[in-house]
Amino acid sequence: MQSSEAVQPAEEARGKKVHAALKARLGDDIYTSWFKTLDFDGFDGKTVTASVPVKFLRNWIQSHYIDDLLACSRIEFKGAERVDVQLRQPGGQNLRVVSNTAETQRTEAGLDGRAQPPPADQGVRVPLAARGLTSPVPARVPAGGVDGSPLYPHHTFENFIVGAPNRLAHAAAVQAAETVMSGSPGINPLFFHSSVGLGKTHLLQAIAWEVRRRAANANVLYLTAERFRYEFVEAVRSSDPLAFKERFRHVNMLLIDDLEFLQGEKTEQEFEHIINALLDGGRQVVVASSRPPAHIERLNERMRSRLQRGLVTEIGGFDEDLRMKVLERRVAEKKLSDPSFELSFEILQLLAQRLTENGRELEGAVNRLHQTWQHVRGTLTPDIAETVIRDLVHSGGDQRRIKIEDILRVVSRHFGVSKGDLLSQRRHRSVVWPRQIGMYLAKQLTARSLPEIGRRFGNRDHTTVLHAIRKIESELNGNQRLREELEDLKKMLAH
């Protein structure tokens, strides 16, 4: 078996083709989140050796995508019977070989369906300018020895659109980033709360990027509450909880996202101890949640009081002025790759007036109109735009009463599959297609975020949900039968 140092150019070329096959098979989002940092290190005629830099990536690939990885590898590595995914050190030397038959890997990783790791948003990406690159390349950002959740390159202050509803939150975030290394944080703790899609995650990650830009040696750790829980549970399982706590000792700034999803009595106690220790030591703490501290039931009174001691600020719903700014920015971004793309002021005004939920909705509308424009290759009219966004427009609040449980029930009955199958890891088309339909309907008809939808559909990651939504949207082009089927399902859910 060859080491990574001995890989021949021919094998590197084959590895690149496998990467291309993975991207085509799984979609850009899943590929970028999980496989961008995967290297192919050798092939002995039967076993393909690959490696990733992080244990969490290895575990997730083993438990969720090993069959896909083997299928794509067989295209270039003829006769391959399995893929061994190894954990490599920063210098490139692999630590050990891990058996990669699908069942064995799921068991070894502790991910056999009884316990799932957090969503697939764990691959940290560094700014392109910091690496002198012209395309996104995921990499680990050192953060106090704890594997962090992802930092996305576009989640910076430069890309955050400021308006009346988020001005205070933005100013507080900038101040936190500027003062964290001063020894006396100006606002501590800082707590953001908002509904889905209004920018709280963007602000948290913008703080992290800005601190790292100002002080490269700063220990900045960004974690989702789920990732915090996962790391703690793993430490308890390995009888090493003290080492877990020790890892936070040298953190200059801790950013916790989606606090409302922190679960488990012991996890909550450990979270309280760590937050108290950081605040008492003058370390900056920033937290984001869909609800303010007073409305998070799982927090005890001590923790609730501690989090309210700093600044608690709400990111309000976008007003029409901010919605127009968002739309103009999204169109400008499309024009970077497609300079001839245009949306008239009338269309932008229509979108700003009709789509009032959040920024993701606005971005989705621009994406749809861009796709429509690519097919039409002519001027888009307000009438065309209104038709394209019709299912995004919320009417009278009826959609808000539909629950994911209702969607699971209706989809299960309509397609003749059990709810258990929809929530399982089965990948047969007879199950995958109804599951993707259900995820699409959940995004269209409920206020749930992608991570929330993923959790309700068998603890799947948000990139899987996004892939399902895009899959259905792409199938809708020219597929009248699917359009009618979706309308029938919506009618069933409305009654």
Secondary structure, DSSP 8 states (H G I E B T S, - for coil): ---GGG--HHHHHHHHHHHHHHHHHH-HHHHHHHTTT-EEEEE-SSEEEEEES-HHHHHHIIIIIHHHHHHHHHHHSTT--EEEEEEB-TTS-B-------HHHHHHHTT-SSSS----S----B--HHHHT-SS--B-----TTS------TT-SSTT----GGGHHHHHHHHHHHHHGGGTS-SSSSEEEE-STTSSHHHHHHHHHHHHHHH-TT--EEEEEHHHHHHHHHHHHHTT-HHHHHHTTTT-SEEEEE-GGG---HHHHHHHHHHHHHHHHTT-EEEEEESS-GGG-TTS-HHHHHHHHTSEEEE-----HHHHHHHHHHHHHHHHHH-TT----HHHHHHHHHH--S-HHHHHHHHHHHHHHHHHH-S---HHHHHHHTGGGS--TTGGGG--HHHHHHHHHHHHT--HHHHHS----HHHHHHHHHHHHHHHHHS---HHHHHHHTTS--HHHHHHHHHHHHHHHTT-HHHHHHHHHHHHHHH-
